[in-house]
């Protein structure tokens, strides 16, 4: 058993309390490799932002669970050696089984998500409570989910979204004991969040549902998944240099900023990181076809990621300076 506290990590409880009181959201950035992790840590140190490092089931399989744990430990050592201090949580994103959540807790995760949103309501409660009961023994925080987000992201697949029913949230939180709740108000997974024709506006998030949920469970931490904005500058670069991503659109950043000023205190961003990295790798290889050293194209990709994450912290989530 690896205790996350021995790695210098924190759970999300105090993070969320401060975020709700301060009117900002904690960035929850997914990583799969060294360059992504370096960029996240560098951006958050430079902007003095708390951060949640997110690892999906797919990332754990891709990078190896043991290596990921030591990468997170290495990131904490880098922060320590820099002389700065920012709160960092290591979180399982979209855990789909009790066994996976237990495995993550035993290998140093400080927070886990159990996603039973596709199950019947009572089964979602039972599974979520089972994870909560185990996690809380080790002071690990748990995120549950009510409502289904459309889109595709690794093993999470849903053709249609189902908005969270505000009538269910109080009962769900009370019966499960979760520390935070992911809701569905119009965000979705992946880079193709909305189907809009040229000149059409992206439909606004359902802030009416969010406001009603806030009334039912005042002061309770709310999470938005699928909240990448699918920044068009990166989509354009990908398409310019041989990619094919027509019609990829995401959640406007002004809507995310509005959400961050409410009870939404954790905003998940994965696709924007993928897009920024892919755009720069394509650009570098196109402009310098002689390059075969991965450092020559992954280095610029990492620098672009740092720039993008700093922008999110400073201008979208409002987390800069809150460490």
N, C-alpha and C positions, 0 to 999 in steps of 0.2 A: 504493500500500500504506500503510494507516494502522496504526502500531504501537500496540497497546493501552497499552504502558508510557508513551507520550507523552501519553496521556489521563489518566494517574494511576491506571489500573486494575491489578489483579493477577490472576494465574491462581489456580487453586484448590489448588495443591499444598501450600503452607504452611498455608492455611486448614484443610484436611482433617487434616493432621498434628496440628495443635493441637486440633482438635475431637475426634479419637479419643483423644488423651492426656487431654483434659479432661472427657470424658463428656458432650458436648453435640453438637448438630447445627447446621449453618449454615442459616439460612433462605434458601430459593430462591423468591423472589416474582416472579410474572409481572406485566408491565405492558404496557398498550396505549396509554395516553394520559398527559397531563401530570399530572392529579390523582393517578393511581395512583402514578406515579414520585415525586411530591412526598411522598406519604404514606409510601412505603417508606423514602425517604431520611431524612425527619424522624423516623420511629419508630426507625430504626436509629441515628441520631445521638443521640437522646435516651436510648436504652437502651445506647448504646456497644456495639453488636452488629456483627460482620462481616455482610456480606450478598452474596448472588448475585442480580443483576438478570437475570431471565429474559425472553427474547424468543422467541416461537414463530414459525414460518413464517407463520402467519396474522396475527400482530401486525405482522410486518415488512411484509406486504402492505398491511395496514390503515393503518398510520401512516407508511409510506414509510421505506425502509431508511436513507436519508440523514438524514432528520429524527430517527429513533431514535438514530442515532449521536451527533448533536449534542445530543440530550436527555441522553444518558448523560454526555457531556462536560460539559454544563451542571450536571448533578448533582454531578459531581466538583468543579467550581468552587465550588458552594454549600458543600460539605463543607469545602473548603480555607478559604473565607472565614469559616466559622463558628468556626475555631480548633480544631475537633475533628479527629480522624484515625481513620477506620475503613476496614478493607480492603474493597474492592468489586470483584467480578468481574462481567463482562458475558458472559452465557452464552446460547448457542443451545439452546433446548428442543426436543427431538424433531426434529432435523434428519433429513430423509428421503433425502438424496442427498449424494454427494461434492461436487457442484458447489455446493450450498447452503452446506455447511460451509466450502468454500474462499472463497466470497463473503463470509461473515461474518468469517472470519479476516482477509481483506484490508481489511475496513472497521472494524477495531478491536475485535473480540470477543476476550476473553482465554481463553475456554473454549467448547467446542462439544460437543453430543451428537450422535452418529450412532446412529440407532435402526434396527438391522437385525433386530430381534427377531421380525418376522413372516416373515423369510426362512429358508430351510433353514440349519442350523447352519454348514456350511462357507461358505456365501455371506455369512452374517453376519460370520464371521471375516474373510473377504477384504475386505469393504467397510469394516469397522471398522479393519483394519490400514492400508488405503489412506489413510483420513482421518488416522489417528495419524501415519503417516509424513510427511504434509504438515504437519500441525499442529505437530509437535515441532520442525520446522525453525525455527519462530518462537516457540518456548517457550509455545505455547498448549496447554492441557490438554484431554483428550478423555474423555468419558463414553460408555460403551457400554451395551448392554442385553441381558440374557438372561432369557427368560420374557416372557409377554405379559400386559398388564393389560387387563381388560375395561373397557367404558365408552366414552364418546364425548367427545372434547375436540378441537375444530377438526378437523384432518385425520387425527387418530388415532382409528381406529374398530376395536373388537374386540368381538364378541358374547360370547366366552368367555375366561376367563383361563387361563393355563397357568403353574403355579408354576415357578419357577426350579429346575432340577435341580442340586443341589450337586455331583454328579459331573462337571459340565461346567465349573464356574467356574475351576478352576486351569488347565485346558487353554486356555480362552478368554482369560484374562488373559495367560498366557504367550505365546500365539500372536499376540495383537493389540497388546500393549504399552499398553493403555488405562490411564488414570490413576485412573478410578473406574468402578464397575459398578452400574447400576440393576437391581434384582431384583424379582421378583414374589412377594410373600408374603401377598397378600390385599387390598391396596389396589386402587383402580380409579379411572379418570378420570371427571370430571363430578360432578354433584350427587346422582346416584342410585346410590350405590356398592353398596348392599345392599337386598335386598327383605326387609323385616321386617314382621310383623303387629303391631298394637298390643300393647304389653306385652312383645314379644320383644326379646331382647338382640341387638346387632350381633355377628356371629361374630368371635372374636378373630383377630388376625393370626397367621400361622404362624411363631411365634418358634422352633419346632423346626427349621424350614428355615433361618432366619437363623443360628441357633447352629451348624448343620452347615456352612454356608457360611463362617462365621468360622473354623472349625477348618481348612477347606481352604485359605483364603487369609488367614491371621492378619495383622491390622493393615492390611488393604487397605480403602480407602474404599468404603463401600456407600451407595447412593442409594435413597430411596423416592419414587416418583412417585405421583400420585393420592392425596396425603395430607391433603387438606382434611377438616376435621371436620364441614363443613356445619352450622355453628352454628345451632341451632334458633331462637334469638331472631330471626335475620334471615329465616329461612324463614317464621316466624310473621308478621313485619312485611310481607313481600312478599304473603303470602296475605291479610292484613288489608286491605291497600290495593290490592286488585284483581288481584293476581297469582294464578298457579295452579301451585303446586309441591307437590302432595300426595305424601307418601312419600319426600321427599328426605332421605337420611341419609348420614353419612360416618363417618370413622374416629374413634373416641373419643380424646380428647386424652390420657388417661392411657396409652393404648397407644402413642401417638406419643412420649410422654415416656420410656417404657420403651425404645423403639427408639433414641431419641437418646442413651441411655446406653451403647449398644453400639457396634459398628463402623459403624452408620448415622450418617454425618456430614454428609449433605445431605438435607433434606426439602423436597419441592416443594409449594407451596401456591398455587393459582390460584383455584379455585372459591370459597373463602371470601372472597377479595377481591371477586369479582364479586357475590356475594350481599350483602355489606355495602354495597357501592356502590348496587346496585339497590334494596335495602330503604330506604335513606335518600332516594334520589331519589323513589321512590314516595310515601314518607311526606311529604316536603316539598311535593310537587306536590298531594297530597290536602289537606293542611292549609292550603296557601296557593295556591289555584288561580289567583290573580291574577298569580302570578309568571311572567314570561317571560324573565327574565335568567338564563342558565345558571349564573352565579356564585352565585345564590341557592339553587340546589339541589345543585350540584356542590361548593360549599364545605362544607356540612354532611356530604356524603358523604365528602369528603376527611378531615374531622375524625374521622369514625367509623372510617375505614380506619386512620388513625394509631393510634387506641385499640386496634383489633383486632390490628394488627401488633405493637404494644408487648406486648400480652397474650401473643401467640405467642412472642416472644423471651424474655420473663421467665418464663412459666409452663409452656410446652410444650417448646420447643426447648432452653432453658437457655443461649442464646447471649448474653443480656444481660451486659454487663460484660466480654466476651471480646475486644473489639476490640484 
